[in-house]
């Protein structure tokens, strides 16, 4: 919340949070971001259970599915963070 307030006070764009997860962490981060009024970009492996993908989306997370390897998920997450100036 502090970072969101600081960004607003400085006239900057709100921060965007980015992570990669196959489920529980993704859902928690999406809900926390929604509570703070910011976007959450979540990279999930293509093999993630559909129920978990829908839950992340239901909490407002923007899901990007990727090849299910740690290396690819990390690379896609870093690319998304760079593109969206995420945290």
N, C-alpha and C positions, 0 to 999 in steps of 0.2 A: 504494500500500500504506500509506503514511503516513497518508493521510486516513481510510482504513478503520480503522486502529489507533486513531487519535485519536477517531473516532466511537464505537468500541467502548469505549474507556477512559472516555469521557464519558457512557456509557449512552445514546447517541443511536442512531437508526436508521442503518444503513449507507448511504452515498451511492449514488445511482443515476446512471449516465452516460447522456447523451442526445446523439444526433447525427442528421444526415440524410446519406444516402449511397446511391448506386446499386449499391454492391458492395464493392470492395476495402477501403475504410476501414471500412465497416460490419462486415465480417468480422473485421478486425484488432481493432476496438474490442470486439466481442462476445467474442472469445477472451481479450483482456486482462482484461475484466470478469470473465469466468468464472474466470480464473486468480486474480484478487483476491477472488473470492467475493462479487461484487456484481452487481446487475442492470444490463443494458444495454437501453435503449429505443432502437430504431433506426427512423427514419422513412425509408421508401424509396419512390421513385416507382412508380406502378402499372406502369410500363413496364420495371421492372427485370427482368432475366432470371430465370426461375424457379430456375435452378441457384444463382444468387447469393442469392436469398431463402432457399432451403433451407439453404445453407451458413451464413448468419447464424443461422438458427434452430437449426442443428446445433451451433453454438458457444454456444448458450444465449441469444442475443439475442431480444428480444421485438419483432417487426416490426409496424409500422403502415404500411400502404400508403396513399399519398395521390396526389392529382392531380399529374401530372409537370411541375410548374413550380417554379423556385427559390423564388419568393415563397411559394407554398403550403407547400412542404417546410419552409422556415424558420419560418413561422407555426405549423405543426403541431409542430415540434421545440420551439419556445419554449413552447408551451402544455403539452407533455408535461413539459418541464423544470420549469415552474412547478408543475404538478400533483403531480409526484413529487419536488419539491425536488432536482432533478437538477443535474448539473454540466455 
